[in-house]
């Protein structure tokens, strides 16, 4: 199958977010009244897939869900978004992934991940999707599934000539950077960059040094997400900081996934890296002005309006 510009594959996680909004974080052993609760589709893989689909990309998902109500809801959500879920396997007798999230009034959050069926996604699932992966331009990966699955997807994506984008989250020191050779972009945040490089990342200069350390180990390009400070792009010859937009943050949950979903959409649509980075930053900035994760992601028309207003 010939590759199609604008078609994206996401190999990764599907969770249900269980979101509690609090006036402050409880201390150890303390019980507090919380202001509200929401349940919504999530998972880093699914979030990135939905963001790209809302912006207009053709998206296929390679993932696993359990045979429970959460899995049924995830598949219904993909159908509503027009995401190709033929390679989402239902695992009998296993719960779907869930993510309890606590959000403070500032928008800062703390998250726990229960992998559930995401842990069953294996290299064989990636191999079974090869024929359809051949028709994609970009392959997006995260670390909410097994490292063996990530390595298999990297190897296949590179062999097929896809632009592979890896978001190394949640971070783990077990990730073998040598097995990521050939990916187009590694997209860590500052904490993940520090863990992977083994170097401190307390400033932009630190981040450049740490990113260059990964480049010396075979990574072509590193995009460091800096939250409200935007992103830092580093390759072997260049390092440039792209600032964020100033917005009133309500909920930062899923902002990193919003950035990546927009970034991969615009790359797949044929934009250059600078334009894709700027679009990703703007999309993430818009997302934090609303509550929720996927519910905070804009359609292409709404995003065009947001950018025009800026």
C-alpha positions in Angstrom: 0.0 0.0 0.0 1.4 3.4 -1.0 1.9 5.9 1.8 -0.8 8.7 2.0 0.0 12.2 3.2 -2.2 13.0 6.1 -2.7 9.4 7.3 -1.5 8.7 10.8 -1.1 5.5 12.8 -1.0 5.6 16.6 0.3 2.5 18.5 -0.5 3.1 22.1 -2.8 3.2 25.1 -6.5 3.7 25.6 -7.7 4.6 29.1 -10.8 6.0 30.8 -10.0 9.2 32.7 -11.6 9.4 36.2 -11.2 13.1 37.0 -11.7 14.7 40.4 -11.5 18.5 40.8 -10.3 19.6 44.2 -9.7 22.9 46.0 -6.3 21.6 47.1 -4.4 18.3 47.2 -5.1 16.3 50.4 -2.3 15.6 52.8 -1.4 12.0 53.7 -4.3 10.4 55.6 -6.5 13.4 55.0 -10.1 13.3 53.5 -11.4 16.3 51.7 -14.6 17.2 49.9 -14.0 17.5 46.2 -15.8 20.1 44.1 -16.8 17.8 41.1 -16.1 14.6 39.2 -16.0 13.7 35.5 -15.4 10.5 33.5 -14.0 10.8 30.0 -12.1 8.9 27.3 -8.3 9.2 27.7 -5.0 7.4 27.4 -2.0 9.0 25.8 -2.3 7.1 22.5 -6.1 7.7 22.2 -5.7 11.4 23.2 -3.1 11.9 20.4 -5.2 10.0 17.9 -8.4 12.0 18.7 -6.6 15.4 18.5 -5.2 14.5 15.1 -8.6 13.2 13.9 -10.4 16.3 15.1 -8.0 18.4 13.1 -8.7 16.4 9.9 -6.2 13.6 9.7 -7.1 10.1 8.8 -6.1 8.1 11.9 -5.8 4.4 12.6 -5.3 3.0 16.1 -3.4 -0.1 17.2 -4.3 -0.8 20.8 -6.1 -3.1 23.2 -9.1 -2.7 25.4 -10.8 -5.0 27.9 -14.2 -6.6 27.5 -15.9 -4.2 29.8 -18.0 -1.0 29.6 -14.9 1.1 29.4 -13.7 -0.8 26.4 -17.1 -0.5 24.7 -17.1 3.3 25.3 -13.6 3.6 23.9 -14.6 1.9 20.7 -17.8 4.0 20.4 -15.7 7.1 20.9 -13.4 6.2 18.1 -16.3 5.5 15.8 -17.8 8.9 16.6 -14.4 10.5 15.8 -13.9 8.6 12.5 -10.9 6.8 13.8 -10.0 3.4 12.2 -10.2 0.9 15.1 -9.9 -2.3 13.1 -6.6 -3.0 14.9 -8.0 -2.4 18.4 -8.1 -5.8 20.0 -10.6 -6.7 22.8 -8.9 -8.8 25.5 -11.3 -11.2 27.2 -11.3 -11.2 31.0 -9.1 -8.1 31.4 -10.1 -4.6 32.5 -9.6 -1.7 30.2 -7.0 0.9 31.3 -8.1 3.7 33.7 -6.4 6.9 34.9 -7.5 8.5 38.1 -6.7 12.2 37.9 -6.8 15.0 40.5 -6.9 18.6 39.3 -6.2 21.7 41.4 -7.8 25.1 40.8 -4.5 26.2 39.1 -5.0 23.5 36.5 -2.1 21.5 37.7 -2.8 17.7 38.0 -1.6 14.4 39.4 -2.3 11.2 37.6 -2.2 7.5 38.3 -2.2 4.9 35.5 -3.7 1.4 35.7 -2.6 -0.2 32.4 -5.2 -3.0 32.3 -5.5 -4.3 28.7 -2.9 -1.8 27.5 -0.4 -4.3 29.0 -1.6 -6.9 26.5 -0.7 -5.0 23.4 2.3 -6.8 22.0 4.7 -7.0 19.0 2.3 -9.4 17.3 -0.4 -6.8 17.3 1.9 -4.4 15.5 3.0 -7.0 13.0 -0.7 -7.8 12.2 -1.2 -4.1 11.3 1.7 -4.0 8.9 -0.3 -3.9 5.7 -2.3 -0.9 6.9 0.7 0.8 8.4 2.3 0.9 5.0 -0.4 3.4 4.0 0.5 5.9 6.7 2.9 8.8 6.7 3.4 9.3 10.5 3.5 6.7 13.3 3.0 8.0 16.8 4.1 6.1 20.0 4.2 6.6 23.7 5.2 4.5 26.7 1.9 3.4 28.3 2.4 0.0 26.6 5.2 -2.5 26.9 8.7 -1.5 25.7 8.8 -4.6 23.6 5.8 -3.3 21.7 7.4 0.2 21.3 10.6 -1.3 20.0 8.7 -3.5 17.5 6.7 -0.5 16.3 9.9 1.6 15.9 11.6 -1.1 13.9 8.6 -1.6 11.6 7.9 2.1 11.2 11.5 2.9 10.3 11.7 -0.1 7.9 8.5 1.1 6.2 9.9 4.7 5.9 7.3 6.3 8.2 8.1 9.4 10.2 8.1 7.9 13.7 7.3 10.3 16.6 7.9 8.9 20.1 6.6 10.6 23.2 8.6 8.9 26.0 5.9 9.2 28.7 5.5 8.0 31.3 9.3 8.2 31.5 11.3 5.1 32.4 15.1 4.6 32.7 14.6 1.2 31.1 14.0 2.7 27.7 17.0 1.8 25.5 17.7 4.9 23.4 19.9 2.8 21.1 16.8 1.0 19.9 15.2 4.3 18.8 17.6 4.9 15.9 15.8 6.1 12.8 12.9 7.8 14.6 12.0 11.3 13.2 11.3 13.0 16.5 11.7 12.2 20.2 9.3 14.4 22.2 10.0 14.4 26.0 9.2 16.9 28.6 11.9 18.3 30.9 11.6 15.5 33.5 11.7 12.8 30.8 14.6 14.4 29.1 16.6 14.5 32.4 15.8 10.8 33.0 16.7 9.6 29.5 19.9 11.7 29.3 21.1 11.3 32.9 21.7 15.1 32.9 20.1 17.9 34.9 17.5 20.0 33.0 16.9 23.1 35.0 17.2 25.7 32.2 17.0 26.0 28.4 20.8 25.7 28.2 20.6 22.5 30.3 17.9 21.1 28.0 20.0 21.8 24.9 23.0 19.9 26.4 20.8 17.0 27.5 19.0 16.8 24.1 22.4 16.9 22.3 23.5 14.0 24.5 20.6 12.0 23.1 21.4 13.1 19.6 25.0 11.8 20.1 23.4 8.4 20.9 21.5 8.3 17.6 18.4 10.4 17.9 17.9 12.8 15.0 15.7 15.4 16.5 14.5 16.2 20.0 11.4 18.4 20.8 11.3 19.3 24.5 7.9 20.3 25.7 8.2 23.1 28.4 4.6 23.6 29.5 3.7 27.3 29.6 7.2 28.1 28.2 6.5 26.5 24.9 8.9 24.0 23.3 12.6 23.6 22.5 13.7 22.1 19.1 17.2 20.6 18.9 19.0 18.7 16.2 22.7 18.2 15.4 23.2 21.7 14.1 20.4 23.9 15.6 18.6 24.7 18.8 15.7 27.0 18.9 13.1 27.9 21.5 9.5 28.5 20.4 7.5 30.3 23.1 4.0 29.4 24.1 0.9 31.6 24.0 -0.4 33.4 27.1 -3.7 32.0 28.2 -5.7 31.5 31.4 -5.2 27.9 32.3 -8.2 26.0 33.7 -7.0 22.4 33.3 -3.6 21.2 32.0 -4.6 17.6 31.8 -3.8 16.2 28.3 -2.0 19.4 27.1 1.1 17.4 26.1 -1.1 15.0 24.1 -2.8 18.0 22.5 0.5 19.3 21.4 1.6 16.0 19.9 -1.7 15.3 18.2 -1.6 18.7 16.5 2.2 18.4 15.7 1.7 15.0 14.0 -1.4 16.2 12.1 0.4 19.2 10.7 3.5 17.2 9.8 1.4 14.6 8.0 -0.5 17.4 6.3 2.8 18.6 4.7 3.8 21.5 6.9 7.4 22.1 7.8 8.6 21.4 11.3 8.5 25.1 12.4 4.9 25.5 11.3 4.0 22.2 12.9 5.6 23.2 16.2 3.8 26.5 16.3 0.5 24.9 15.5 1.1 22.3 18.2 1.8 25.0 20.8 -1.3 26.9 19.9 -3.5 23.8 20.0 -2.2 22.9 23.5 -2.6 26.4 24.7 -6.3 26.4 23.5 -6.8 23.0 25.3 -5.8 24.2 28.7 -8.5 26.9 28.7 -11.1 24.2 29.0 -11.7 21.3 31.4 -11.1 17.7 30.5 -8.7 16.0 28.1 -10.2 15.0 24.8 -13.2 17.2 25.6 -10.9 20.2 25.6 -9.5 19.4 22.1 -10.7 21.7 19.3 -12.1 20.7 15.9 -10.2 22.2 12.9 -12.8 25.0 12.5 -12.7 25.9 16.2 -8.9 25.8 16.2 -8.8 28.1 13.1 -11.1 30.5 15.0 -8.8 30.4 18.1 -5.7 31.2 16.0 -7.4 33.9 14.1 -8.5 35.6 17.4 -4.9 35.5 18.6 
